[in-house]
């Protein structure tokens, strides 16, 4: 899951809110590209989407059911050990100055409906039942995105992850999400904005229209807008389903960053999650 999330995130990072001309000419999967404005994110580097998902995964591995303070501690720790661009500017500045989890909880203004809670929710699908997934996803989302859409978008991603990890089919995903969260998750078109609902709906729509990881990744980027989040979520979900053809070019795994928290670390975390939460 996490390694494919990172590939989608890193590939999409080169195209985030980029002009359509750039997308049309470079969305060919032959390698990562440099974003025309975000010079600090080099080709093959993942962004905040993957880093925050690592924090969630680590919290699940260390705590039976993380408390708000424990969630916050892991969010802060993941950033402090490896500061990187990609976060919304105000949240990035907040993380630079926050001291620890307690300081995080005291100072955070958790009223956003943006995609931050949804983008980090894939690992929550390892939890044992849909009911627990809904509860824990809501708990972690409320720390930063305590709005109806901020929470619902995170729950949709976590439930989709749970559905596939526990043997659900691509065809059955629509029924599952509609049962728990109502309709409207699979009809996205056009540019993806910054909200969690935009990213979740776009990722789920693309996911149900493709059976190939390569086609899925290109389709996510072709939306334009916040495509690193969409591509990361969609590829992470596809990795949980045996129905998806794993046909991504090998260059995308080869050139994914491999520092202290790069692809080797991601693969180790994937194995640890599957051992901790056998499905």
Residue pairs with C-beta under 8 A, 6 or more apart in sequence:
1 122
1 123
1 161
1 236
1 239
1 240
1 270
1 273
2 50
2 53
2 54
2 57
2 122
2 123
2 236
2 266
2 267
2 269
2 270
2 273
3 239
3 253
3 256
3 263
3 266
3 267
3 270
4 213
4 235
4 236
4 238
4 239
5 49
5 50
5 53
5 122
5 232
5 233
5 235
5 236
5 239
6 46
6 50
6 232
6 256
6 263
6 266
7 217
7 235
7 248
7 252
7 253
7 256
8 217
8 220
8 228
8 231
8 232
8 233
8 234
8 235
8 236
9 46
9 47
9 49
9 50
9 228
9 229
9 231
9 232
10 32
10 43
10 44
10 45
10 46
10 47
10 50
10 228
10 252
10 256
10 257
11 29
11 32
11 217
11 221
11 228
11 231
11 252
12 220
12 221
12 227
12 228
12 229
12 230
12 231
12 232
13 32
13 35
13 38
13 41
13 45
13 46
13 47
13 86
13 228
14 26
14 32
14 33
14 34
14 35
14 43
15 22
15 23
15 26
15 27
15 33
15 35
15 221
15 224
15 227
15 228
16 35
16 38
16 225
16 226
16 227
16 228
17 224
17 225
17 226
18 35
18 36
18 224
20 224
22 36
23 221
23 222
23 224
26 33
27 218
27 221
27 222
29 214
29 217
29 218
29 248
29 249
29 252
30 249
30 251
31 43
31 249
31 251
31 252
31 255
32 43
32 44
32 252
32 255
33 43
34 42
34 43
35 41
38 85
38 86
40 84
40 85
41 47
41 84
41 85
41 86
43 255
44 255
44 256
44 257
45 84
45 257
46 86
46 232
46 256
46 257
47 84
47 85
47 86
47 87
47 228
48 84
48 86
48 87
48 116
48 119
49 86
49 119
49 120
49 228
49 229
49 232
49 233
50 232
50 266
51 78
51 79
51 82
51 84
51 86
51 261
52 75
52 78
52 116
52 119
52 120
53 119
53 120
53 121
53 122
53 123
53 236
54 78
54 261
54 265
54 266
54 269
55 74
55 75
55 77
55 78
55 79
55 120
56 71
56 74
56 120
56 121
56 122
56 123
56 124
56 140
57 123
57 269
57 272
57 273
58 74
58 77
58 78
58 269
59 66
59 70
59 71
59 74
59 140
60 66
60 123
60 124
60 126
60 127
60 273
60 276
60 277
61 269
61 272
61 273
61 276
62 70
62 74
63 70
65 136
66 74
66 136
66 139
66 140
68 105
68 139
68 143
69 101
69 102
69 105
70 101
71 101
71 139
71 140
71 143
72 101
72 102
72 104
72 105
72 108
72 143
73 100
73 101
73 104
74 101
75 95
75 101
75 104
75 143
76 95
76 98
76 99
76 100
76 101
76 103
76 104
79 95
80 95
81 261
82 260
82 261
83 95
83 96
85 92
86 228
87 95
88 114
88 116
91 116
91 144
94 107
94 108
98 104
98 107
104 143
105 143
108 143
108 144
110 142
110 143
110 144
110 145
110 146
111 146
111 147
112 144
112 145
112 147
112 150
113 145
113 147
113 148
113 149
113 150
113 195
113 196
113 197
114 145
114 150
114 194
114 195
114 196
115 153
115 194
115 195
115 196
115 198
115 199
115 200
115 226
115 229
116 144
116 145
116 150
116 196
117 137
117 140
117 141
117 144
117 145
117 150
117 151
117 153
117 154
117 196
118 150
118 153
118 154
118 156
118 157
118 196
118 199
118 200
118 229
118 233
119 157
119 196
119 199
119 229
119 232
119 233
120 140
120 154
121 137
121 140
121 141
121 154
121 155
121 157
121 158
121 161
122 157
122 158
122 161
122 233
122 236
122 237
123 161
123 273
124 133
124 136
124 137
124 140
124 158
124 161
124 162
125 133
125 158
125 159
125 160
125 161
125 162
125 163
125 164
125 165
125 240
126 161
126 162
126 165
126 273
126 274
126 276
126 277
126 279
127 133
127 136
127 158
127 162
127 277
128 277
130 159
130 162
130 176
130 180
133 155
133 158
133 159
133 162
134 155
134 158
134 159
134 180
137 151
137 154
137 155
137 158
137 159
138 151
138 154
138 155
140 154
141 150
141 151
141 154
141 155
142 151
144 150
145 151
145 154
145 196
149 195
149 196
149 197
150 196
152 181
152 196
152 197
153 195
153 196
153 197
153 199
153 200
154 196
154 200
155 180
155 181
156 177
156 181
156 185
156 200
156 204
157 200
157 203
157 233
157 237
159 176
159 177
159 180
159 181
160 173
160 176
160 177
160 204
160 207
160 237
161 236
161 237
161 240
163 172
163 173
163 176
163 177
164 173
164 237
164 240
164 241
165 240
165 279
166 279
167 279
168 176
169 241
169 243
170 207
170 208
170 211
170 241
170 243
173 204
173 207
173 208
174 185
174 186
174 208
177 185
177 204
178 185
184 201
185 200
185 201
185 204
185 205
186 201
186 204
186 205
186 208
187 201
187 205
188 198
188 201
188 202
188 204
188 205
188 206
188 223
189 205
190 223
191 223
191 224
191 225
192 198
192 199
192 202
192 223
192 224
192 225
192 226
192 227
192 229
192 230
193 225
193 226
194 226
198 225
198 226
199 226
199 229
199 230
199 233
200 233
202 220
202 223
202 230
203 220
203 229
203 230
203 231
203 233
203 234
203 237
204 234
204 237
206 216
206 219
206 220
206 223
206 230
206 234
207 216
207 234
207 237
207 238
209 219
210 216
210 219
210 244
211 243
211 244
211 245
212 244
212 245
212 247
213 235
213 238
213 239
213 244
213 245
213 246
213 247
213 248
214 245
214 247
214 248
214 249
216 234
216 235
216 238
216 244
217 231
217 234
217 235
217 248
220 227
220 230
220 231
220 234
220 235
221 227
221 231
223 230
238 244
239 246
253 263
256 262
256 263
257 263
258 264
